[in-house]
């Protein structure tokens, strides 16, 4: 029996403690576990609980295969987000991110323990956990891979800018943001400190597909961008065939609506809107006369189980006025199932990469309203490169209040115009191609098999 265990390849996944990062690595863990490999999901107790509580659409049987390692959470401040800042970056989460550095020693102990009973230990980690996994470099039978939770488009253009914009490609899309505008100074130091520990990595994993990002994935193979590391595009790693049996009220409501008639409005887990912004959005939705589901939640705190959360006010009589054609959801919404529903015909989104991938995969066009970070690049990819969406507000104007009339106009364009129908048709065709790519023989599935073959060689 001992010799069998020694031949085994063990996979250890180390996510970064923010929802958009946790979610993707939990999905990848389930995907790898489906190949009958032991997968260890290693993180702080509180953030592992967060990931599991919000595991929408994942098969409970796949989740049950994972070996979850809960590391006691170092104490950290968990302040409320500031909805009134013009810079929407969730700087209030920085204490929880900085606390994650304390996981280094317990993670090293787990890695050494698993490596002692494995032929090879494969570590897949978020780039923002590079400090935490750095001791893998001293484990003889360990190899490490960076999982990039952003688009290849974003990764390429941020690297391109940092290298002084070398003349490598013919066409630079209009509206590309500048890094200095997207990432605030107080966070740059935390990010930079991680990148000092990336030399040990064997390769890069992208949650993307060659179907829609082939150009940028190819550019990233060039030596100046790849650092001569191997790369795999395994996406979309989300569950294309949903296993959830959610009974959420909004799904029952969607069942009664016509095909492509509903706009889904949600701004992710890190955007916090001011009362004024919420009022303009409410008035814009009402003026558009489009059916909608609006997820109205404040941004996550570092500790999402801290229940002291601001209740966001809506204009007087708004819910009364939209009764019958609009639904407000103030709790956690089953986003993947909403986007997969045939009644959903558009998605007003902050353009976080999770939301973009879910929308692309389900064939739903996006009304792009980027708030911060990689969302600015993603909105350019969606609206100007892939042409499966429209822009509500250009990121360069992110400090401007978006007027209700503009919102109503954008909603009507996406949901009730010939141009919107054309965009929707492109989105549906793209979604179909992407879903097929994850099936046996599809380009994403072949790349996944190639990655599994590589780590189990």
C-alpha positions as CSV (number, residue, x, y, z in Angstrom):
1,X,0.0,0.0,0.0
2,X,2.8,2.4,0.9
3,X,4.4,2.1,-2.6
4,X,1.0,3.0,-4.2
5,X,0.7,6.1,-2.0
6,X,4.2,7.1,-2.9
7,X,3.4,7.0,-6.7
8,X,0.4,9.4,-6.2
9,X,0.4,12.9,-7.4
10,X,-1.2,15.3,-4.9
11,X,-2.6,18.7,-5.9
12,X,-2.7,21.6,-3.4
13,X,-4.7,24.6,-4.2
14,X,-4.1,27.9,-2.4
15,X,-6.6,30.7,-3.1
16,X,-6.5,34.4,-2.4
17,X,-9.1,35.5,0.2
18,X,-11.5,37.6,-2.1
19,X,-14.7,36.2,-3.5
20,X,-13.8,36.5,-7.2
21,X,-10.5,34.6,-6.6
22,X,-11.9,32.0,-4.1
23,X,-14.7,31.1,-6.5
24,X,-12.4,30.4,-9.5
25,X,-10.0,28.2,-7.6
26,X,-12.8,26.2,-6.0
27,X,-14.2,25.5,-9.5
28,X,-10.7,24.4,-10.7
29,X,-10.3,22.2,-7.7
30,X,-13.6,20.4,-8.5
31,X,-12.5,20.1,-12.2
32,X,-9.1,18.5,-11.2
33,X,-10.7,16.2,-8.6
34,X,-13.0,14.8,-11.4
35,X,-9.8,13.2,-12.9
36,X,-9.5,11.1,-9.7
37,X,-6.6,13.1,-8.3
38,X,-6.4,14.0,-4.6
39,X,-7.0,17.8,-4.3
40,X,-6.3,19.7,-1.1
41,X,-8.0,23.2,-0.8
42,X,-5.9,25.2,1.7
43,X,-6.9,28.5,3.2
44,X,-8.0,30.4,6.2
45,X,-11.1,28.9,8.1
46,X,-13.2,32.0,7.4
47,X,-12.5,32.3,3.7
48,X,-12.8,28.5,3.1
49,X,-16.3,28.8,4.7
50,X,-17.1,31.7,2.4
51,X,-16.0,29.8,-0.7
52,X,-18.1,26.7,0.3
53,X,-21.2,28.8,1.3
54,X,-21.2,30.5,-2.1
55,X,-20.4,27.5,-4.3
56,X,-23.3,28.1,-6.7
57,X,-23.8,25.6,-9.4
58,X,-21.0,23.2,-8.3
59,X,-21.8,19.5,-7.9
60,X,-22.0,18.7,-4.2
61,X,-20.4,15.3,-5.0
62,X,-17.4,17.0,-6.6
63,X,-17.1,19.3,-3.6
64,X,-17.2,16.3,-1.3
65,X,-14.1,14.9,-3.0
66,X,-12.0,17.9,-1.9
67,X,-9.8,17.7,1.2
68,X,-10.4,21.1,2.9
69,X,-7.6,22.4,5.2
70,X,-8.9,25.2,7.5
71,X,-6.1,27.3,8.9
72,X,-7.1,29.4,12.0
73,X,-7.7,33.0,10.8
74,X,-5.3,35.6,12.1
75,X,-7.2,38.5,13.5
76,X,-7.8,41.4,11.1
77,X,-9.9,44.5,10.8
78,X,-13.1,44.2,8.8
79,X,-14.2,47.7,8.1
80,X,-17.3,48.6,6.0
81,X,-16.8,49.7,2.5
82,X,-17.0,53.4,1.7
83,X,-19.8,53.9,-0.9
84,X,-19.0,57.7,-1.3
85,X,-15.4,57.4,-2.6
86,X,-15.0,58.2,-6.3
87,X,-12.3,55.5,-6.5
88,X,-14.3,52.2,-6.2
89,X,-11.2,50.0,-5.4
90,X,-12.1,47.9,-2.3
91,X,-9.3,49.2,-0.2
92,X,-11.3,48.3,2.9
93,X,-10.4,44.6,2.2
94,X,-6.6,45.3,2.5
95,X,-6.4,44.3,6.2
96,X,-7.8,40.8,5.3
97,X,-5.4,40.5,2.4
98,X,-2.4,41.5,4.5
99,X,-3.5,39.0,7.2
100,X,-3.2,36.2,4.6
101,X,0.6,36.5,4.7
102,X,0.5,34.9,8.1
103,X,-0.6,31.6,6.4
104,X,2.9,31.0,5.2
105,X,4.1,28.8,8.0
106,X,1.0,26.6,8.4
107,X,0.8,26.2,4.5
108,X,4.5,25.2,4.4
109,X,3.8,22.6,7.1
110,X,0.9,21.2,5.1
111,X,3.0,21.1,1.9
112,X,5.8,19.2,3.6
113,X,3.4,16.8,5.1
114,X,1.7,16.0,1.8
115,X,5.0,15.8,-0.1
116,X,6.3,13.1,2.3
117,X,3.6,10.7,1.0
118,X,3.4,11.7,-2.6
119,X,5.6,11.1,-5.7
120,X,4.9,14.7,-6.7
121,X,3.1,17.6,-5.1
122,X,1.6,20.1,-7.5
123,X,0.8,23.5,-6.0
124,X,-1.7,25.7,-7.9
125,X,-1.9,29.2,-6.3
126,X,-3.2,32.7,-6.9
127,X,-0.4,35.1,-7.8
128,X,-1.4,37.1,-4.8
129,X,-0.5,34.1,-2.5
130,X,3.1,33.8,-3.9
131,X,4.6,34.9,-0.5
132,X,2.5,32.2,1.2
133,X,3.7,29.3,-1.0
134,X,7.3,30.4,-1.4
135,X,8.6,27.5,0.8
136,X,7.5,25.1,-2.0
137,X,10.9,26.0,-3.6
138,X,12.7,24.0,-0.9
139,X,10.6,20.8,-1.4
140,X,12.3,18.5,-3.7
141,X,9.2,16.8,-5.3
142,X,7.1,20.0,-5.5
143,X,6.3,22.1,-8.6
144,X,4.3,25.2,-8.5
145,X,1.8,26.8,-11.0
146,X,0.3,30.3,-11.0
147,X,-3.5,30.5,-11.6
148,X,-4.3,33.8,-13.2
149,X,-7.9,34.9,-12.2
150,X,-7.9,37.7,-14.8
151,X,-8.4,37.7,-18.6
152,X,-5.4,37.0,-20.9
153,X,-6.3,40.4,-22.5
154,X,-5.8,42.2,-19.1
155,X,-2.7,40.2,-18.3
156,X,-1.2,40.9,-21.7
157,X,-1.9,44.6,-21.7
158,X,-0.7,45.2,-18.2
159,X,2.5,43.4,-18.9
160,X,2.8,45.3,-22.3
161,X,2.4,48.6,-20.5
162,X,4.9,47.7,-17.8
163,X,7.5,46.7,-20.5
164,X,7.1,50.2,-22.1
165,X,4.5,49.3,-24.7
166,X,6.8,47.5,-27.2
167,X,5.5,47.5,-30.9
168,X,4.3,43.9,-30.9
169,X,0.8,44.0,-32.2
170,X,-0.9,45.8,-35.1
171,X,-4.0,47.0,-33.3
172,X,-4.3,48.5,-29.9
173,X,-8.0,48.7,-28.9
174,X,-9.5,52.1,-28.1
175,X,-10.1,53.0,-24.5
176,X,-7.4,50.9,-22.8
177,X,-7.0,52.1,-19.2
178,X,-3.7,53.0,-17.6
179,X,-2.6,50.9,-14.6
180,X,-1.9,53.9,-12.4
181,X,-5.6,54.8,-12.7
182,X,-6.9,51.3,-11.9
183,X,-4.7,50.3,-9.0
184,X,-4.4,52.7,-6.0
185,X,-1.0,53.3,-4.5
186,X,-1.7,51.6,-1.1
187,X,-2.2,48.3,-2.9
188,X,0.7,48.4,-5.3
189,X,3.2,47.5,-2.6
190,X,1.2,44.4,-1.6
191,X,1.0,43.3,-5.2
192,X,4.7,44.0,-6.0
193,X,5.8,42.1,-2.9
194,X,4.1,38.9,-4.3
195,X,5.8,39.1,-7.7
196,X,9.3,38.7,-6.1
197,X,8.4,35.1,-5.5
198,X,7.2,34.0,-8.9
199,X,10.6,32.6,-10.3
200,X,10.0,29.1,-8.9
201,X,6.8,28.6,-10.9
202,X,6.7,26.0,-13.7
203,X,3.9,27.6,-15.6
204,X,0.8,29.8,-15.9
205,X,-2.9,28.6,-15.9
206,X,-5.5,31.0,-17.4
207,X,-9.2,30.8,-16.7
208,X,-9.9,31.6,-20.4
209,X,-10.5,30.0,-23.7
210,X,-8.7,30.1,-27.0
211,X,-12.2,30.5,-28.6
212,X,-12.3,34.2,-27.6
213,X,-8.8,35.0,-26.3
214,X,-6.5,33.0,-28.6
215,X,-4.8,36.2,-29.9
216,X,-3.7,37.3,-26.4
217,X,-2.9,33.8,-25.2
218,X,-0.6,33.4,-28.2
219,X,1.1,36.8,-27.5
220,X,1.7,35.7,-23.9
221,X,3.8,32.8,-25.1
222,X,6.5,35.2,-26.3
223,X,9.5,35.1,-24.1
224,X,9.3,38.7,-22.8
225,X,5.8,38.0,-21.5
226,X,5.9,34.4,-20.5
227,X,9.3,34.5,-18.6
228,X,9.8,31.2,-20.6
229,X,7.1,29.4,-18.5
230,X,4.6,26.9,-19.9
231,X,1.0,28.0,-20.1
232,X,-2.5,26.4,-20.3
233,X,-5.9,28.0,-21.0
234,X,-8.3,25.7,-19.1
235,X,-11.4,28.0,-19.1
236,X,-14.1,28.4,-18.7
237,X,-13.7,26.3,-15.5
238,X,-17.1,27.1,-14.2
239,X,-19.7,24.3,-14.3
240,X,-21.3,24.5,-17.7
241,X,-23.9,21.9,-16.7
242,X,-25.3,23.3,-13.4
243,X,-25.9,21.0,-10.5
244,X,-27.7,23.4,-8.2
245,X,-31.3,22.9,-7.1
246,X,-31.8,26.5,-6.0
247,X,-35.3,27.5,-5.1
248,X,-34.5,31.2,-5.2
249,X,-37.6,33.4,-5.7
250,X,-36.1,35.2,-8.7
251,X,-35.8,31.9,-10.6
252,X,-39.5,31.2,-10.1
253,X,-40.2,34.7,-11.4
254,X,-37.9,34.1,-14.4
255,X,-39.8,31.0,-15.3
256,X,-42.9,33.2,-16.0
257,X,-41.1,35.7,-18.3
258,X,-40.6,35.6,-22.1
259,X,-37.3,34.6,-23.7
260,X,-34.5,37.3,-23.5
261,X,-36.9,39.8,-21.9
262,X,-35.1,40.3,-18.5
263,X,-32.0,42.4,-17.7
264,X,-29.9,41.1,-14.8
265,X,-28.2,43.9,-12.9
266,X,-25.4,43.0,-10.5
267,X,-22.1,44.6,-9.6
268,X,-20.2,41.8,-7.9
269,X,-18.8,41.5,-4.4
270,X,-16.4,44.5,-4.3
271,X,-18.3,47.5,-5.6
272,X,-20.2,49.8,-3.2
273,X,-22.5,52.4,-4.7
274,X,-23.5,55.7,-3.1
275,X,-27.1,56.6,-2.4
276,X,-27.0,59.0,-5.3
277,X,-25.7,56.3,-7.7
278,X,-28.4,53.9,-6.5
279,X,-31.1,56.6,-7.0
280,X,-29.9,57.3,-10.6
281,X,-29.8,53.5,-11.4
282,X,-33.2,53.0,-10.0
283,X,-34.7,55.8,-12.0
284,X,-32.9,54.7,-15.1
285,X,-34.3,51.1,-14.8
286,X,-37.8,52.5,-14.2
287,X,-37.6,54.8,-17.2
288,X,-36.3,52.0,-19.5
289,X,-39.5,50.0,-18.9
290,X,-37.3,46.8,-19.3
291,X,-38.0,43.8,-17.0
292,X,-35.1,43.4,-14.6
293,X,-33.6,41.5,-11.6
294,X,-31.4,43.9,-9.6
295,X,-29.0,42.4,-6.9
296,X,-28.7,45.3,-4.5
297,X,-26.0,44.4,-2.0
298,X,-23.1,46.3,-0.4
299,X,-19.5,45.2,-1.1
300,X,-18.2,42.3,0.9
301,X,-16.3,43.0,4.1
302,X,-13.1,41.1,4.8
303,X,-15.3,38.9,7.1
304,X,-18.5,38.3,5.1
305,X,-20.0,36.7,8.2
306,X,-20.0,40.0,10.0
307,X,-23.7,40.8,9.7
308,X,-23.4,44.5,10.3
309,X,-24.2,45.5,6.7
310,X,-25.6,48.8,5.4
311,X,-29.1,48.5,4.0
312,X,-29.2,50.4,0.8
313,X,-32.1,52.8,0.4
314,X,-34.2,53.0,-2.8
315,X,-36.2,56.0,-4.0
316,X,-39.6,56.3,-2.4
317,X,-42.3,54.1,-4.0
318,X,-39.7,52.6,-6.5
319,X,-40.5,49.0,-5.6
320,X,-44.2,49.8,-5.8
321,X,-43.8,51.4,-9.3
322,X,-41.8,48.5,-10.8
323,X,-44.0,45.7,-9.3
324,X,-44.6,43.1,-11.9
325,X,-41.6,43.9,-14.1
326,X,-38.8,44.4,-11.6
327,X,-37.4,42.4,-8.7
328,X,-34.9,43.5,-6.0
329,X,-32.7,40.9,-4.5
330,X,-30.8,41.9,-1.3
331,X,-29.3,38.5,-0.5
332,X,-26.8,36.2,-2.3
333,X,-28.2,35.5,-5.8
334,X,-27.7,32.3,-7.9
335,X,-26.0,34.3,-10.7
336,X,-24.9,31.4,-12.9
337,X,-28.4,30.0,-12.9
338,X,-29.9,33.4,-13.7
339,X,-27.6,33.9,-16.6
340,X,-28.3,30.4,-17.9
341,X,-32.1,31.0,-17.8
342,X,-33.6,31.6,-21.2
343,X,-35.6,34.6,-20.0
344,X,-32.3,36.5,-19.2
345,X,-31.4,38.6,-22.3
346,X,-28.8,41.0,-20.9
347,X,-26.4,41.6,-17.9
348,X,-25.6,45.0,-16.5
349,X,-22.2,44.2,-14.9
350,X,-19.1,45.6,-13.3
351,X,-17.1,43.3,-15.6
352,X,-15.3,41.3,-13.0
353,X,-13.7,38.3,-14.7
354,X,-16.0,35.7,-13.1
355,X,-19.1,37.7,-14.3
356,X,-17.7,38.1,-17.8
357,X,-16.9,34.4,-18.1
358,X,-20.3,33.4,-16.8
359,X,-22.0,35.8,-19.2
360,X,-19.9,34.7,-22.2
361,X,-20.4,31.0,-21.5
362,X,-24.2,31.4,-21.1
363,X,-24.4,33.6,-24.2
364,X,-25.7,36.7,-22.5
365,X,-24.6,40.2,-23.8
366,X,-23.2,42.7,-21.2
367,X,-23.9,46.3,-20.5
368,X,-20.4,47.1,-19.1
369,X,-20.1,49.4,-16.1
370,X,-16.5,48.9,-14.9
371,X,-15.7,50.0,-11.3
372,X,-12.0,49.3,-10.7
373,X,-8.9,47.1,-11.4
374,X,-9.1,44.6,-14.2
375,X,-12.8,45.4,-14.9
376,X,-11.6,48.4,-16.9
377,X,-9.7,46.2,-19.4
378,X,-12.5,43.5,-19.4
379,X,-15.0,46.1,-20.5
380,X,-12.9,46.9,-23.5
381,X,-12.5,43.2,-24.3
382,X,-16.3,42.6,-24.1
383,X,-17.6,45.7,-25.9
384,X,-14.8,46.6,-28.4
385,X,-12.9,43.5,-29.1
386,X,-15.4,40.6,-28.8
387,X,-18.4,43.0,-29.5
388,X,-20.7,41.0,-27.2
389,X,-21.7,44.0,-25.1
390,X,-22.1,47.8,-24.9
391,X,-20.6,50.3,-22.5
392,X,-22.7,52.1,-19.9
393,X,-19.9,54.3,-18.8
394,X,-16.3,54.4,-20.1
395,X,-13.8,53.7,-17.2
396,X,-11.9,57.0,-17.9
397,X,-15.1,58.7,-16.6
398,X,-15.4,56.5,-13.5
399,X,-15.6,59.6,-11.2
400,X,-18.6,60.9,-13.0
401,X,-22.2,60.2,-11.8
402,X,-24.0,58.2,-14.5
403,X,-27.4,60.0,-15.1
404,X,-30.6,58.0,-15.1
405,X,-31.3,59.1,-18.7
406,X,-28.0,57.6,-19.8
407,X,-28.8,54.3,-18.0
408,X,-32.3,54.1,-19.5
409,X,-30.8,54.8,-23.0
410,X,-28.2,52.0,-22.6
411,X,-30.7,49.5,-21.3
412,X,-33.1,50.2,-24.2
413,X,-30.2,49.9,-26.7
414,X,-29.3,46.4,-25.3
415,X,-32.7,45.1,-24.6
416,X,-35.0,46.7,-27.2
417,X,-33.2,47.7,-30.4
418,X,-32.0,46.1,-33.6
419,X,-28.3,46.8,-32.5
420,X,-29.0,45.0,-29.2
421,X,-30.5,42.0,-31.1
422,X,-27.3,41.8,-33.2
423,X,-25.1,42.0,-30.1
424,X,-27.3,39.3,-28.4
425,X,-27.0,37.1,-31.5
426,X,-23.2,37.3,-31.4
427,X,-23.2,36.6,-27.7
428,X,-25.4,33.5,-28.2
429,X,-23.1,32.2,-30.9
430,X,-20.0,32.8,-28.8
431,X,-21.6,31.1,-25.8
432,X,-22.5,28.1,-27.9
433,X,-18.9,27.8,-29.2
434,X,-17.5,28.2,-25.7
435,X,-19.7,25.5,-24.2
436,X,-18.8,23.1,-27.0
437,X,-15.1,23.8,-26.3
438,X,-15.4,22.3,-22.8
439,X,-16.9,19.0,-24.2
440,X,-14.7,16.0,-25.1
441,X,-12.6,16.9,-28.1
442,X,-13.2,20.7,-27.7
443,X,-10.2,23.0,-27.5
444,X,-10.6,23.8,-23.8
445,X,-11.1,20.1,-22.8
446,X,-8.1,19.1,-24.8
447,X,-6.0,21.7,-23.0
448,X,-7.3,20.5,-19.6
449,X,-6.4,16.9,-20.5
450,X,-2.9,18.1,-21.6
451,X,-2.4,19.8,-18.2
452,X,-3.5,16.8,-16.3
453,X,-1.2,14.6,-18.4
454,X,1.6,17.0,-17.7
455,X,1.2,17.1,-13.9
456,X,0.8,13.3,-13.7
457,X,3.6,12.4,-16.1
